[in-house]
Amino acid sequence: MTLKRRSAPPRRLLFAAAVIATLGSGSAWAQSAQTTYQLPDLGSSSAAVTPGDEQRLGRAFLRQFRAQTDQWQDPIAQTFVLSILDRLAPYSGVDETLIVAMVDSPQLNAFAVPGGIVGVNAGLFASAPTEDEFASVLAHELGHLAQRHYARRMARIEQTQLPTMAAMLAGMIIAAGGGGGAGFATMMGSSAAFMQDQLSYSRRFEQEADRTGLNALAKAGFDPQAMPEMFRSLQKMAALQGGNPPEFLLTHPVTQSRIADTQARANQLPSPKHDDSDPAYAMVRARALLMLNPDDATPAFTALEQDDPPAAAIDYLEAITEARQANYAAALDKLDALAKAFPDISLIPSTAAQVAYESGQRQQALERARRVLRLSPSYYPAQWTQAEALLQLDPDRAFDALRDMSEQYPYDPNVFGLLSEAAGRSGRDAWGQLARAEQLQLEGRIDTAIRQLDSASKVAQQEGDYAMASRIAQRRQDFLAYRETLRNF
């Protein structure tokens, strides 16, 4: 599935995309004489943009991002990415709630923006053969968040203002949506002296993020050698693709100087002994590869096998391929055998529960999901399948389960979408409309969300539910604030 073609974005956003590309590109890494491995003193340079500002803008970015890009809806892959981020975050210096945005794109890319938003393209799985290399990219992105690079970049720009930062974040949406080329071209009309100053400053940020990420990798139990190895792979990929390098390299240029710097630092850090028999990452990678090849599974098998994965990962890919071909019994047999061999990997029985649901076996899907939840009560993929099955079998219980999930995952529009359906099926009309409004605002459709709230308010008043009416009125005020932020975005 490719990203949708969109109409030409506003000129202000195109310039923002050019600024982002310019701040992160160039070849002056080779000119750097810095050999110290000390991390920077953040000082007061980020005071112009507060953490509260960053979170507010980050949420606005996420709404716009969801409205303008194709999302990869895969609870298993999303939960796996979040598990890696949760391992890295304590050692990265990031202490905010992290939200994962998955993109349905074969392009190698990942990004992080203020407010704890981490985006991952499906193509990153395809390009990272090992979990450590995949984690090295996420560690680098967390380094940007920890060092507050967006706020510090704003402090470097003359007459710093929040709208400038918002425009930069908006430009990232354009790049992710496939419209970055036009934005990058506008940099030719900018001041060369200004751009050179920003280039030098941004290269320092890349170095800081590398070093913060390397330390986090080592402390979280990943191999720091994976970062320079991933950079070498990216450099080879860029050479092979010529004038069309991976998206990630447009804002994260890799040069020999950068590779040498990260290699020298990685050599000073411990490399843990790995259990090569753990197939979890390769299994999630198999999901990404199959999603990126919807018409023919052969390229997915070829890509996975060339990196010598654990045999269980191939078996898993065979199982989900069988499920995609509606051979549900064969898929479940393979998955049950894998679950018996790897009882600690929750994604395997959760996949089986989802396959059972897709095959129409709602009660079996519910029982399978609940078995996973008895051991891992907060495992989102199993929670999701349980909610889907309950929606068909018992809408009242589905509503209760989804109410709990909406509190656990307040930034997940899919949860609110399912909650709206459960509320409607169980006769809770005001709740259904409120949940639908929450889904709409999380997806960036804020005007439609406000109209939905007005409709929900009328229903609550007709039902005499004044507590619900009061709650809706408060959310309307919140939504108006969200809309104002989006207007300034």
C-alpha positions, -999 to +999 in steps of 0.1 A: +000+000+000+015+034-010+010+067+006-019+087-009-012+115-033-024+148-018-031+183-031-002+208-029+004+219+007+005+255+018+038+273+010+045+279+047+045+242+053+067+235+022+093+259+036+091+241+069+099+209+052+129+225+036+141+238+070+139+203+085+157+188+056+184+215+056+190+213+094+197+176+091+216+174+059+250+182+045+286+168+047+303+189+073+306+160+096+340+154+080+350+188+091+343+183+128+374+181+150+353+171+181+367+140+197+352+144+232+325+119+241+310+142+268+273+148+265+262+185+263+252+208+290+216+216+281+218+249+301+191+275+294+191+275+256+158+256+256+139+280+278+122+297+249+100+266+244+088+249+276+081+212+280+044+221+282+047+238+249+064+208+234+038+184+246+010+206+233+026+210+199+034+173+198-002+163+203-012+188+175+014+171+153+000+137+161-035+148+151-023+163+118-001+133+112-030+108+116-051+130+093-026+131+065-007+098+064-016+062+060-014+044+093-001+008+098-027-007+121-010-036+138-013-039+176+014-066+177+040-045+159+030-014+177+033-030+211+067-045+202+081-011+192+068+004+224+084-024+244+118-015+229+112+022+237+103+014+272+136-005+276+156+025+262+137+054+277+150+052+313+186+053+301+179+080+275+167+106+299+132+106+285+106+106+313+074+114+294+046+091+281+057+077+247+032+073+218+041+052+188+028+062+153+031+034+128+033+043+091+022+021+062+052+028+040+081+007+026+105+037+030+131+033+057+122+061+082+118+068+119+113+101+137+106+116+171+089+149+179+084+168+211+056+154+233+070+119+232+058+110+197+079+083+180+071+074+144+082+042+127+077+032+091+071-004+083+101-001+060+124+002+090+117-034+100+125-044+064+158-026+065+170-036+100+179-073+101+184-075+138+166-062+169+197-044+180+200-025+147+163-016+149+167-005+185+198+017+175+175+038+153+150+042+181+177+050+206+190+078+183+155+093+181+150+092+218+184+110+220+168+139+201+139+140+226+162+138+256+184+166+245+154+187+235+168+195+201+137+210+187+135+236+215+172+243+213+170+247+175+143+273+180+166+291+204+192+293+177+169+308+151+166+346+152+133+358+169+123+324+181+086+318+182+064+288+188+048+291+154+082+285+138+085+253+157+050+243+148+058+249+111+088+226+114+068+198+128+041+203+102+068+200+075+076+165+089+040+155+081+046+166+045+077+145+042+060+115+058+031+119+034+053+118+003+053+156-004+087+164+009+105+168-024+087+201-032+095+214+003+132+204+001+135+224-032+125+257-016+157+258+005+175+271-026+159+305-020+173+308+016+203+327+029+235+306+025+251+320+056+220+313+077+217+278+064+254+270+070+250+282+106+220+259+110+237+230+093+266+231+118+243+233+147+222+204+135+252+182+130+261+187+166+226+176+174+230+144+154+262+137+172+246+143+206+217+120+197+241+093+186+261+094+218+230+095+240+216+066+220+247+046+223+248+049+261+211+040+263+216+009+240+244-004+262+226+002+295+193-013+282+211-046+272+214-040+234+246-042+215+260-006+209+280-020+179+246-022+162+245+016+157+277+019+135+267-013+117+233+002+109+249+034+097+272+014+074+241-004+060+224+029+054+254+043+037+255+013+013+218+016+007+222+053-002+250+044-026+229+018-043+198+040-046+218+070-059+196+101-061+168+085-041+182+077-007+160+064+022+138+091+038+158+087+071+190+099+054+174+131+042+173+144+078+200+121+093+229+121+069+255+093+074+291+100+066+324+083+072+331+108+100+298+099+117+304+062+114+339+065+128+326+086+157+299+061+167+323+032+161+349+047+185+323+053+211+307+018+207+342+002+212+343+018+247+310+002+257+302-034+267+285-057+241+262-082+258+260-118+249+229-124+229+205-154+227+203-158+190+174-183+194+149-156+205+127-152+174+104-124+186+119-095+166+122-117+135+085-126+139+074-089+140+097-082+111+079-110+092+046-092+099+060-060+084+074-078+053+041-096+047+022-063+050+045-046+025+040-074+000+002-079+000-001-096-033+027-122-031+043-135+000+074-147-018+094-114-014+086-115+023+101-150+026+131-140+005+139-109+025+135-126+059+155-157+049+185-138+036+194-126+071+194-161+086+166-157+111+157-183+137+137-211+121+107-203+143+104-169+125+100-187+091+074-209+107+056-179+120+057-162+086+042-194+071+015-193+097+004-158+090+006-164+053-017-193+057-041-170+076-040-144+049-049-171+024-079-181+047-063-214+055-072-208+092-069-243+105-033-247+092-024-213+105-037-222+140-019-255+141+014-238+133+008-211+158-002-235+186+030-255+180+051-223+181+033-212+213+042-245+229+078-241+219+081-205+230+056-201+259+071-167+270+064-149+237+030-134+240+027-123+204+024-159+192-008-169+211-021-134+205-017-139+168-036-172+171-064-154+189-066-128+161-066-156+135-094-173+153-114-141+153-108-135+116-120-171+109-153-163+126-146-183+157-155-155+182-158-176+213-125-194+206-108-161+199-121-147+233-109-178+251-075-176+235-071-139+242-081-144+279-054-171+283-028-145+272-043-119+295-041-142+325-003-141+322+001-106+307-029-086+318-019-054+300-008-070+267-026-047+242-029-071+212-048-096+234-069-068+250-078-057+215-089-092+203-109-097+235-127-064+229-134-073+193-148-107+203-169-094+231-184-068+208-199-096+188-208-118+218-217-095+247-217-057+239-223-048+275-191-065+286-173-051+256-183-016+267-168-022+302-136-037+287-132-008+263-139+018+289-109+004+308-088+004+276-097+040+269-082+050+302-051+030+296-047+043+260-062+078+259-044+087+227-055+057+207-083+066+183-090+029+174-099+022+210-124+050+210-138+039+177-145+004+191-158+019+223-183+040+203-196+008+186-199-010+219-218+019+234-242+020+205-248-017+206-255-017+243-279+012+242-256+039+256-262+065+229-246+095+246-215+075+254-213+063+219-214+098+204-188+110+230-165+081+221-169+088+185-160+125+191-129+114+209-119+092+180-124+121+156-103+146+175-075+121+179-075+117+141-073+154+135-109+159+124-115+185+151-144+204+136-164+172+130-155+161+165-170+193+180-202+188+160-203+153+173-200+165+208-229+189+203-250+160+191-239+140+222-249+168+245-284+169+231-288+131+236-275+134+272-299+162+280-328+143+264-319+112+286-316+134+317-280+124+322-267+156+335-234+142+347-227+131+311-239+165+298-214+182+321-186+159+310-194+166+274-194+203+280-159+201+296-146+181+266-161+207+243-139+233+259-109+210+256-117+204+219-119+242+213-084+245+228-072+217+206-086+235+175-069+267+184-036+249+187-042+232+153-050+266+137-017+279+149+001+247+139 
